[in-house]
Amino acid sequence: MASTRTSSIPRWVWILCFIVVSVVVVLLEPVGDDEPAGPGGGTVENPSEALEALAALPVRPAEPQSGYDRSLFGSAWTDEVTVDLGRNGCDTRNDILRRDLVDVSFEPGKKQCTVVAGTLEDPYTGKTISFRRGVETSSAVQIDHVVALSDAWKKGARYLDDQAKRNLANDPRNLIAVDGPTNQGKGDSDASEWLPPNTAYHCEYVVRQIEVKTVYELWVTQAEHDAMARVLASC
């Protein structure tokens, strides 16, 4: 009677095959595909990085402003945001005053939240401005949205979810304490329509706008793109 001979693959071979397959799977796995887009997704810190980011921004015509309302971006200066300084117990306006002013004094209390006085070295004009909280005096220093909310609305912000809209309106990257009248003069203009009177601040201003538009996946118009590129070319 003939005997049947069976051959078996050594156990070490199976182990080696398993290790090889596991390594291949890890190497082929895409990197970064699961990273969330939007707030917190990357930074733009200098003109060189801004030029690269500008080249990646979509260039499209602005959409109509129809449907825009400030309330769509949440209550003014809400602390209920997931960006830097959010949910710290102080409203956003006072967070930015505390960040941008020097020689700051606060309303007496347990938390140093309400800024009552300070000095601003205004980046938009180059002037030194004394700030004192009050009905007649507070407007001397205003908090500007570097990318105006109504401009953002026309260039993609209408499609953000509610939390992202609140974040955009309260993100320190998009906020700066400036001379009140100059801020009023800017309105909702983009970089093709308005730049700070202080030409020394043009580079930083445009870099910040590009960072905000990159983080929140907004777009630029052709005129805006070209104006930003001209500024960055001179930095």
C-alpha positions as CSV (number, residue, x, y, z in Angstrom):
1,M,0.0,0.0,0.0
2,A,1.5,3.3,-1.1
3,S,2.0,5.9,1.6
4,T,0.9,9.5,1.1
5,R,3.5,12.1,2.0
6,T,2.4,15.5,3.1
7,S,4.6,18.6,3.0
8,S,4.2,21.5,5.4
9,I,5.5,25.0,5.1
10,P,7.7,25.9,8.1
11,R,6.0,28.1,10.7
12,W,8.8,30.7,10.3
13,V,7.9,31.2,6.7
14,W,4.3,32.1,7.6
15,I,5.5,34.6,10.2
16,L,7.8,36.2,7.7
17,C,5.0,36.5,5.1
18,F,2.7,38.1,7.7
19,I,5.4,40.7,8.6
20,V,6.1,41.5,4.9
21,V,2.4,42.0,4.1
22,S,1.9,44.2,7.2
23,V,4.8,46.4,6.3
24,V,3.5,46.8,2.7
25,V,0.0,47.8,3.9
26,V,1.4,50.5,6.2
27,L,3.6,51.9,3.5
28,L,0.7,52.0,1.0
29,E,-1.6,53.7,3.5
30,P,-2.2,57.4,2.5
31,V,-0.7,59.9,4.8
32,G,-2.8,62.8,6.1
33,D,-6.0,61.9,4.2
34,D,-7.9,61.8,7.5
35,E,-6.6,65.2,8.7
36,P,-9.6,67.5,9.2
37,A,-9.8,70.5,6.9
38,G,-10.7,73.9,8.3
39,P,-9.7,75.7,11.5
40,G,-6.3,74.6,12.8
41,G,-5.4,73.0,9.5
42,G,-2.0,74.5,8.8
43,T,-0.4,77.9,9.2
44,V,1.1,80.5,6.9
45,E,3.8,82.5,8.7
46,N,5.9,84.4,6.1
47,P,5.8,85.8,2.6
48,S,7.4,82.8,1.1
49,E,4.8,80.4,2.6
50,A,2.1,82.9,1.6
51,L,3.1,82.8,-2.0
52,E,2.8,79.1,-2.1
53,A,-0.5,79.2,-0.3
54,L,-1.8,81.9,-2.6
55,A,-0.9,79.7,-5.6
56,A,-3.1,77.0,-4.1
57,L,-6.1,79.1,-3.4
58,P,-9.0,78.8,-5.9
59,V,-9.5,81.9,-8.1
60,R,-13.2,82.6,-8.7
61,P,-15.5,85.5,-9.0
62,A,-17.2,86.7,-5.8
63,E,-20.7,85.4,-5.3
64,P,-23.6,87.8,-4.5
65,Q,-23.8,89.0,-0.9
66,S,-27.4,88.0,-0.8
67,G,-28.3,86.0,2.4
68,Y,-25.5,87.5,4.4
69,D,-26.2,88.4,8.0
70,R,-23.7,89.0,10.8
71,S,-25.8,86.8,13.1
72,L,-25.0,83.8,10.9
73,F,-21.5,83.9,12.3
74,G,-22.8,83.7,15.9
75,S,-23.2,86.2,18.6
76,A,-20.6,89.0,18.4
77,W,-17.4,88.0,20.3
78,T,-18.8,84.7,21.5
79,D,-16.4,82.5,23.5
80,E,-18.1,79.3,22.3
81,V,-15.5,78.5,19.7
82,T,-12.9,75.8,19.1
83,V,-10.0,78.0,18.0
84,D,-7.2,79.5,20.1
85,L,-8.5,81.5,23.1
86,G,-12.0,79.9,22.8
87,R,-13.9,78.8,25.9
88,N,-11.5,80.5,28.2
89,G,-14.2,82.4,30.0
90,C,-13.5,85.8,28.4
91,D,-15.2,87.3,25.3
92,T,-13.2,87.5,22.1
93,R,-13.0,91.3,21.9
94,N,-11.3,91.5,25.3
95,D,-9.0,88.5,24.4
96,I,-7.7,90.5,21.4
97,L,-7.3,93.7,23.4
98,R,-5.3,91.9,26.0
99,R,-3.1,90.4,23.3
100,D,-2.5,93.5,21.2
101,L,-2.4,96.3,23.7
102,V,0.4,97.1,26.2
103,D,0.2,98.6,29.6
104,V,-3.2,96.9,30.0
105,S,-5.4,97.3,33.0
106,F,-8.5,95.3,33.8
107,E,-11.8,95.8,35.5
108,P,-11.4,94.5,39.1
109,G,-12.6,91.0,39.5
110,K,-11.5,87.4,39.8
111,K,-10.8,87.0,36.1
112,Q,-8.7,89.4,34.1
113,C,-11.2,89.6,31.3
114,T,-12.5,93.2,30.8
115,V,-9.8,95.5,29.5
116,V,-10.5,99.0,30.7
117,A,-7.3,100.8,29.5
118,G,-4.1,100.3,27.5
119,T,-2.0,101.5,24.7
120,L,-2.1,100.4,21.1
121,E,0.7,100.6,18.6
122,D,-1.6,100.6,15.6
123,P,-0.3,98.5,12.8
124,Y,-2.7,100.0,10.2
125,T,-1.5,103.6,10.7
126,G,1.6,103.4,12.8
127,K,0.1,105.7,15.4
128,T,0.1,105.2,19.1
129,I,-3.4,105.2,20.5
130,S,-4.5,105.4,24.1
131,F,-7.5,103.1,24.8
132,R,-9.9,103.7,27.6
133,R,-13.1,101.7,27.9
134,G,-16.3,103.8,27.8
135,V,-19.3,104.7,25.7
136,E,-17.6,107.7,24.2
137,T,-14.0,106.3,24.0
138,S,-14.1,102.5,23.3
139,S,-14.5,103.0,19.5
140,A,-11.1,104.6,19.3
141,V,-9.7,101.0,19.1
142,Q,-11.7,98.5,17.2
143,I,-11.2,94.8,16.4
144,D,-10.9,94.3,12.7
145,H,-11.6,91.1,10.9
146,V,-8.6,90.8,8.6
147,V,-10.8,89.0,6.2
148,A,-14.1,90.8,6.5
149,L,-17.0,88.5,7.2
150,S,-19.1,89.8,4.4
151,D,-16.2,89.4,2.0
152,A,-15.7,85.9,3.3
153,W,-19.4,85.2,2.7
154,K,-19.0,86.0,-1.0
155,K,-16.0,83.8,-1.3
156,G,-17.0,80.5,0.3
157,A,-17.9,81.2,4.0
158,R,-21.6,80.7,3.3
159,Y,-20.9,77.0,2.8
160,L,-19.2,76.6,6.2
161,D,-21.1,74.8,9.0
162,D,-22.2,76.9,12.0
163,Q,-19.2,76.1,14.2
164,A,-16.8,77.0,11.4
165,K,-18.6,80.3,10.9
166,R,-18.3,81.1,14.6
167,N,-14.7,80.1,14.5
168,L,-13.9,82.4,11.5
169,A,-15.5,85.3,13.3
170,N,-13.5,84.8,16.5
171,D,-10.3,83.3,15.3
172,P,-7.3,85.3,16.6
173,R,-5.6,84.7,13.2
174,N,-8.4,86.8,11.7
175,L,-8.6,89.5,14.3
176,I,-6.4,92.5,15.2
177,A,-6.9,95.6,17.3
178,V,-6.6,98.7,15.1
179,D,-7.5,102.4,14.9
180,G,-11.2,102.7,14.8
181,P,-11.7,105.2,12.0
182,T,-9.3,103.4,9.8
183,N,-11.2,100.1,10.4
184,Q,-14.4,101.9,9.4
185,G,-12.8,103.1,6.2
186,K,-11.8,99.6,5.3
187,G,-15.3,98.2,5.5
188,D,-15.6,94.8,3.8
189,S,-12.9,95.5,1.2
190,D,-10.4,92.8,0.0
191,A,-6.7,93.4,-0.8
192,S,-7.5,94.6,-4.3
193,E,-9.6,97.4,-2.9
194,W,-7.9,98.4,0.4
195,L,-4.6,98.1,2.1
196,P,-3.5,99.6,5.4
197,P,-2.2,103.2,5.2
198,N,1.0,102.0,6.9
199,T,2.8,100.5,3.9
200,A,5.3,98.8,6.3
201,Y,2.4,96.5,7.4
202,H,1.3,95.4,3.9
203,C,3.3,92.2,3.9
204,E,2.1,91.0,7.2
205,Y,-1.5,92.0,6.4
206,V,-1.6,90.0,3.2
207,V,0.1,87.0,4.8
208,R,-2.6,87.0,7.4
209,Q,-5.4,87.2,4.9
210,I,-3.9,84.3,2.9
211,E,-3.6,82.2,6.0
212,V,-7.2,82.8,7.0
213,K,-8.5,82.0,3.5
214,T,-6.3,78.9,3.4
215,V,-7.5,77.6,6.8
216,Y,-11.2,78.2,6.1
217,E,-11.0,77.0,2.4
218,L,-12.1,80.3,0.9
219,W,-11.3,81.6,-2.5
220,V,-9.9,84.9,-4.0
221,T,-11.0,86.8,-7.0
222,Q,-8.5,87.4,-9.8
223,A,-8.0,91.0,-8.9
224,E,-7.5,90.0,-5.2
225,H,-5.0,87.3,-6.2
226,D,-3.0,89.8,-8.3
227,A,-3.0,92.5,-5.6
228,M,-1.8,90.0,-3.0
229,A,1.0,88.7,-5.4
230,R,2.2,92.3,-6.0
231,V,2.5,92.9,-2.3
232,L,4.3,89.6,-1.6
233,A,6.7,90.3,-4.4
234,S,7.9,93.4,-2.6
235,C,8.4,91.7,0.8
